[in-house]
């Protein structure tokens, strides 16, 4: 066991893994493409968690909005990176984010209308009770 | 540490914490209220990424319109506290652990397989693009030339969505 451990430490030191790990960490804790995209991934994952784990339709819709926001962040980050590297079409990322805002507004309007209608007819917003299409 | 790093880290912390709060609060009113710091942080981040128009849109459309509509619906539905059942199962608490593990694995893998050391993007992207980037004048060119058809389709989509919402929510006579 000790031999295995020292072998692993040797391999890590000779390939510079620890150094690279520290570099990755510093990069993640400053403002650049990597950190912005990582934040976007984290927010998207939290939104997906909300959609999968919650049973309240309203909170599920909120989580969907959160996921859309994370995607907007990714679009804007990559557009900015494109412009930083000398590209000329970096604005397209922002324009797509604008489209996402519009579509999110439409989605919220229709989704909430469905929730209100369902609640009026059945008196619940819990997905465990929304089973009229089952079987 | 540059000031942009500090602002970014603050925004990221606020957004991740409020996102977790949105998912874990039992009462949907608290979830919607936690959405507000999330939107503020996102808007600040857009401003930091040189997208001032998007930052304003984010505040107006999300913070101003969508959140208010959510609050209205929650008040219309008016769930009493005793109707709020426990909303999480074991699965719901297990998933974030798995997610954090996967993220840590990805970060470690990226650190080990890193090949583009010293890229310009690594040093952050503050003040490397001319000030015109992301302004309304800069956005409107491609929006009304390259993307004019999607733009018009979005307006059709919004009209359809409004009509659909009205038809759905109208009380049957």
Interface residues (C-beta under 8 A of the other chain):
Chain A: X17 X20 X21 X23 X24 X25 X27 X28 X29 X30 X31 X32 X33 X34 X35 X36 X38 X39 X41 X42 X43 X45 X46 X47 X49 X50 X52 X53 X54 X55 X56 X58 X59 X61 X62 X63 X65 X66 X69 X72 X73 X76 X77 X80 X81 X83 X84 X85 X89 X90 X91 X92 X94 X95 X97 X98 X99 X101 X102 X103 X104 X105 X106 X107 X108 X109 X110 X112 X113 X114 X115 X116 X117 X119 X120 X125 X126 X128
Chain B: X1 X2 X4 X5 X7 X8 X9 X12 X15 X16 X19 X20 X22 X23 X28 X31 X32 X35 X38 X39 X42 X45 X46 X48 X49 X50 X51 X53 X54 X57 X58 X61 X62 X65 X66 X69 X70 X73 X74 X76 X77 X79 X84 X85 X87 X88 X89 X91 X92 X95 X96 X99 X103 X107 X108 X110 X111 X112 X114 X117 X120 X121 X122 X123 X124 X125 X126 X128 X129 X133 X134 X138 X139 X141 X142 X143 X146 X147 X150 X151 X154 X157 X158 X160 X161 X162 X164 X165 X166 X168 X169 X171
